[in-house]
Amino acid sequence: MSELITAQGLSVRHGDTEVLHGIDFTISPGEIVTVVGPNGSGKSTLVRALIGLEPAARGEVTRKPGLKIGYVPQKLHIDASLPMTVRRFLSLPKRVSDAGAEAALERTGVPHLGARQIARLSGGQFQRVLLARALLTEPDILILDEPTQGLDQPGTAGFYKLIEEVRAETGAAVLMVSHDLHVVMSASDRVICLNGHVCCQGTPKVVAEAPEYRALFGMGTQGAFALYQHDHDHGDEHTDHATCTHEHAHV
Ligand SMILES: Nc1ncnc2c1ncn2[C@@H]1O[C@H](COP(=O)(O)OP(=O)(O)OP(=O)(O)O)[C@@H](O)[C@H]1O
């Protein structure tokens, strides 16, 4: 198979609630795919299911045999009272050589941070260290759940530029969850809008021009947008065209 990860008819439940239903998904080598959608729409659940951290209630997820995944979760709590240097953090859970750690920090633009306490890093530095850690395994695919959360606009733009450089250098595919719609649109090969199901997907250009997408994310809001869940279901297609369906935007 050429796809790195495939999901067919994937549904995931949390307790009695079906959080995701009928998801068809693929990601190919070297692709940058971004998942957007309102809070609680199942973005983190989807990436966790694709990795195998959440069981499928229905459907199936297939990963290419031997696939190496570099995963940066949405939340990683590190106790501020626990002394731990960046260098030590990079060796958890698996020890890495000094040369390997240095190369990864260099690659993510923070070569001087090895001796620093992890709890004292800025948000942007911490994200770059997390990315360095994810790169240590030389992954076929990087999976980043809201990697620029809490970063300012230059920090966010810089981080996405770094992601593109890493993709260009290593050929790794990238699957991201993000709320930074404007940057996401330019940095992604494909955007998937999720709302419990895939309600919209396509190339950034095609999706951005789709009236449905504009309705979904709002116009004239200076980047602010609001999305509301809808409770009807319908078929979704995977095509190169935007396949937005009738969502309701309230801006
Ligand atoms: N471990 C869990 N147990 C029960 N319910 C959960 C669990 N994790 C997530 N949920 C619920 O599943 C739904 C989807 O959550 P998920 O975190 O996947 O959404 P999301 O799109 O990533 O949200 P956000 O943008 O706020 O990060 C939410 O209603 C959430 O409350």
The ligand as a MOL file (V3000), in Angstrom:
LIG
                    3D

  0  0  0     0  0            999 V3000
M  V30 BEGIN CTAB
M  V30 COUNTS 31 33 0 0 0
M  V30 BEGIN ATOM
M  V30 1 N -11.4490 10.2740 27.1720 0
M  V30 2 C -12.6460 10.7710 26.9090 0
M  V30 3 N -13.7300 10.2860 27.5250 0
M  V30 4 C -14.9700 10.7580 27.2670 0
M  V30 5 N -15.2180 11.7250 26.3510 0
M  V30 6 C -14.1740 12.2310 25.6980 0
M  V30 7 C -12.8370 11.7940 25.9390 0
M  V30 8 N -12.0080 12.4970 25.1260 0
M  V30 9 C -12.7820 13.3310 24.4120 0
M  V30 10 N -14.0810 13.1750 24.7570 0
M  V30 11 C -15.2140 13.8860 24.1530 0
M  V30 12 O -15.2060 13.6120 22.7640 0
M  V30 13 C -15.5590 14.7760 22.0300 0
M  V30 14 C -14.4370 15.0780 21.0220 0
M  V30 15 O -13.2830 15.4740 21.7440 0
M  V30 16 P -11.9300 15.8400 21.0170 0
M  V30 17 O -10.9300 16.1580 22.0880 0
M  V30 18 O -11.6040 14.7810 20.0550 0
M  V30 19 O -12.3690 17.1550 20.2340 0
M  V30 20 P -11.4540 18.2570 19.5190 0
M  V30 21 O -12.0890 18.5530 18.2220 0
M  V30 22 O -10.0280 17.8220 19.5010 0
M  V30 23 O -11.6680 19.4910 20.5150 0
M  V30 24 P -10.7580 20.7760 20.8300 0
M  V30 25 O -10.7420 21.6330 19.5960 0
M  V30 26 O -11.5140 21.4260 21.9460 0
M  V30 27 O -9.3960 20.3030 21.2410 0
M  V30 28 C -15.8080 15.8760 23.0350 0
M  V30 29 O -17.1920 15.9620 23.2590 0
M  V30 30 C -15.0890 15.3850 24.2810 0
M  V30 31 O -15.7280 15.8670 25.4420 0
M  V30 END ATOM
M  V30 BEGIN BOND
M  V30 1 1 1 2
M  V30 2 1 2 3
M  V30 3 2 2 7
M  V30 4 2 3 4
M  V30 5 1 4 5
M  V30 6 2 5 6
M  V30 7 1 6 7
M  V30 8 1 6 10
M  V30 9 1 7 8
M  V30 10 2 8 9
M  V30 11 1 9 10
M  V30 12 1 10 11
M  V30 13 1 11 12
M  V30 14 1 11 30
M  V30 15 1 12 13
M  V30 16 1 13 14
M  V30 17 1 13 28
M  V30 18 1 14 15
M  V30 19 1 15 16
M  V30 20 2 16 17
M  V30 21 1 16 18
M  V30 22 1 16 19
M  V30 23 1 19 20
M  V30 24 2 20 21
M  V30 25 1 20 22
M  V30 26 1 20 23
M  V30 27 1 23 24
M  V30 28 2 24 25
M  V30 29 1 24 26
M  V30 30 1 24 27
M  V30 31 1 28 29
M  V30 32 1 28 30
M  V30 33 1 30 31
M  V30 END BOND
M  V30 END CTAB
M  END
